[in-house]
Amino acid sequence: MKSMGPIPAWFAAEEGMLLIGGCGAASLVDEAGDTPLFVYDMDIVGAQVRRFRSAMPDALHLHYAVKANPYAPLLARMAGLIDGFDIASGGELDMALGAGMAPDHISFAGPGKRNDELEAAIFAGATIHLESEGEGRRALAAAEKVGKTPRLAVRVNPDFDLKGSGMKMGGGAKPFGVDADRAGALARAMIDAGADWRGWHIFAGSQNLDPAAIIATQSATIALAARLSDQIGTAPPLVNLGGGFGLAYFPGDERLDIRPIGVALDSEMNSLPDILKTSEFAIELGRWLVGEAGVYLTRVVDVKTSQGEIFVVVDGGLHHQLAASGNFGTVVRRNYPIAIANRFGASPVPDPVTVVGCLCTPIDRLGDKVALPPVQEGDLVAIFLAGAYGASASPSAFLGHPSPRELLLG
Ligand SMILES: *Cc1c(COP(=O)(O)O)cnc(C)c1O
């Protein structure tokens, strides 16, 4: 038997049926038409946003990293809840504008921006977060072509990383951002070329559950932003401090307490270096905002045994929920929280079961030797923490199965 990550404490059942946003899982499947299905509960997203606002300094902006979940109905609701969208492609630019986000609250980071993407973003009035000197040159040319003054920021590859992150995005040689020792020169060149200077973007890591590590990184980020700004002699309108707030996906994980982070950031923002005293600050979060709000529901097609081991085969799999199979940003495969939705809260049977997807590959495992109540054909399996990096981050064309359905509640 192997343990699984903690099921978020607010999930409950009515007559054994898992409730999501107050509705039974089976009736949600009926409403959507079939399994596999992602259900997102906007009330949980809203509660998370409120948790952020009450813990963090009032002046701090909250941005949403669209790549975590770009489902259009969800994005449209996010646009009214948060202060800006961070995008990473021309496709996400269209989604962000389509969701009703004001262009001057959209920032475009990410390596490999093509000229047509730069042109579209600059024309729309979004801010480009430059990832290299070459991209700076191409952004100026794109601005010239579309006849607009470009809003430019520089993404800095910091000379430190966020300790203990699930996914490292800063420190050392990286394809993201410009090394800290060259970032000032790039910023100066863009300002001298007539760009509308927007400031710094410093993102040091992701999926972190250690408040002390996040606090230390934010402090180092503010110091780096001040050093770079002093170097170019220009105050940044905005400093994007990155994000990194993680979720408790796995056995032994505890939900991140953001209150000490808010206290530390409040004191940082009350004693800023002179050059940052007029700057605004933002944090960009993806999974932390939407991950807990999603449940992936998939139906049991077959229950079989092999050499004494029980396999539960479902109609979903890694083609929809790659992360739960352990093949997205994790080194060691561990179990996401998983349950039988129509027998929620029932006692597990003594023999563990392995829940596999319907793809013909050994890596399509959604639950490895987990303790579950008795399972039959037709049961509904629920995988929690499925609101981020699910439907849009999984190889849905692999093996030709249908795309998952998605449903937004609340
Ligand atoms: C992916 C990404 C995020 C969001 O990361 P989460 O772990 O989902 O919060 C934020 N900023 C940048 C630059 C990213 O690439």
The ligand as an ORCA input file, in Angstrom:
! r2SCAN-3c Opt
* xyz 0 1
  C       4.209     28.989    -14.959
  C       4.522     30.319    -14.447
  C       3.814     30.837    -13.351
  C       2.771     30.052    -12.612
  O       3.349     29.033    -11.858
  P       2.472     28.272    -10.759
  O       3.398     27.275    -10.189
  O       1.315     27.663    -11.454
  O       2.020     29.301     -9.767
  C       4.088     32.114    -12.944
  N       5.020     32.858    -13.584
  C       5.733     32.387    -14.629
  C       6.738     33.241    -15.281
  C       5.513     31.105    -15.084
  O       6.228     30.642    -16.106
*
